[in-house]
């Protein structure tokens, strides 16, 4: 992943850790829980989406980062959505074990 993209993602996570909404972050949609946010960076002709959440008190979870490979349309491939949804469930379970409960 290009350095510029990593820096943009790092800045967005840092803002979320401070309780600020990163500019250009939006709910992911596409059937994912509303607590999952999307932050995308365009670099050259590629798009790099990041899935994260700060909906669980006291924590920010980075759920996934990938290079979008779909050459047609804006929809995220189902395998990527399934992976993000699974990691969301893992994050909630981790949060319950280590922070004592969800939202």
VMD Tcl script that draws the C-alpha trace (Angstrom):
set ca {
  {0.00 0.00 0.00}
  {1.43 3.39 -0.91}
  {2.90 5.48 1.91}
  {0.49 8.36 1.24}
  {-2.49 6.03 1.67}
  {-1.10 4.65 4.95}
  {-0.63 8.19 6.26}
  {-4.20 9.17 5.37}
  {-5.53 6.07 7.15}
  {-3.34 6.75 10.17}
  {-4.63 10.32 10.42}
  {-8.25 9.12 10.21}
  {-7.72 6.52 12.96}
  {-5.94 9.11 15.12}
  {-8.92 11.45 14.77}
  {-11.35 8.65 15.68}
  {-9.24 7.84 18.76}
  {-9.63 11.47 19.84}
  {-13.41 11.23 19.39}
  {-13.50 13.30 16.21}
  {-15.24 12.23 13.04}
  {-12.61 11.89 10.31}
  {-13.43 14.07 7.33}
  {-14.99 12.01 4.54}
  {-15.83 9.06 6.84}
  {-19.33 7.74 6.21}
  {-21.37 4.75 7.35}
  {-20.39 1.87 5.07}
  {-23.89 0.78 4.10}
  {-24.23 -2.11 1.65}
  {-25.96 -4.21 4.30}
  {-23.26 -3.79 6.98}
  {-24.17 -2.63 10.50}
  {-24.50 1.14 10.78}
  {-21.63 1.23 13.31}
  {-19.11 0.37 10.59}
  {-17.56 3.42 8.99}
  {-15.88 3.71 5.60}
  {-12.95 5.96 4.85}
  {-11.59 5.71 1.30}
  {-8.43 7.13 -0.23}
  {-7.86 7.49 -3.96}
  {-4.28 7.20 -5.13}
  {-3.30 7.21 -8.79}
  {-6.17 5.25 -10.37}
  {-6.79 2.99 -7.35}
  {-9.19 3.22 -4.41}
  {-8.25 1.96 -0.95}
  {-11.19 1.61 1.45}
  {-10.77 1.26 5.20}
  {-13.48 -0.20 7.44}
  {-13.38 0.85 11.08}
  {-15.59 1.56 14.05}
  {-15.50 3.72 17.15}
  {-19.01 2.72 18.20}
  {-17.71 0.51 21.04}
  {-16.93 2.69 24.10}
  {-13.25 3.24 24.83}
  {-11.91 1.63 21.65}
  {-11.40 2.12 17.93}
  {-11.26 -1.04 15.83}
  {-9.70 -1.17 12.39}
  {-11.69 -3.92 10.67}
  {-10.16 -4.03 7.19}
  {-8.14 -2.15 4.60}
  {-7.87 -3.30 1.01}
  {-7.36 -2.20 -2.56}
  {-10.70 -2.17 -4.35}
  {-10.53 -4.55 -7.26}
  {-13.99 -4.15 -8.73}
  {-13.66 -2.75 -12.20}
  {-17.40 -2.29 -12.67}
  {-19.57 -0.12 -10.46}
  {-19.09 1.08 -6.91}
  {-20.38 -1.96 -5.04}
  {-17.98 -3.73 -2.69}
  {-17.49 -7.42 -3.55}
  {-19.50 -9.76 -1.30}
  {-16.39 -11.56 -0.04}
  {-15.04 -8.23 1.26}
  {-18.37 -7.34 2.90}
  {-18.52 -10.78 4.53}
  {-14.95 -10.38 5.87}
  {-15.76 -6.94 7.32}
  {-18.97 -8.25 8.92}
  {-17.08 -11.17 10.48}
  {-14.40 -8.85 11.86}
  {-17.13 -6.59 13.28}
  {-18.50 -9.58 15.21}
  {-14.97 -10.43 16.39}
  {-14.44 -6.82 17.52}
  {-17.70 -6.85 19.48}
  {-16.75 -10.13 21.18}
  {-13.28 -8.78 22.00}
  {-14.79 -5.59 23.38}
  {-17.24 -7.55 25.55}
  {-14.38 -9.65 26.99}
  {-11.96 -6.78 27.58}
  {-14.08 -3.69 28.13}
  {-17.17 -5.19 29.74}
  {-19.94 -4.70 27.23}
  {-21.11 -3.09 24.03}
  {-22.91 0.12 23.15}
}
mol new
graphics top color blue
foreach p $ca { graphics top sphere $p radius 0.5 }
foreach p [lrange $ca 0 end-1] q [lrange $ca 1 end] { graphics top cylinder $p $q radius 0.2 }
display resetview
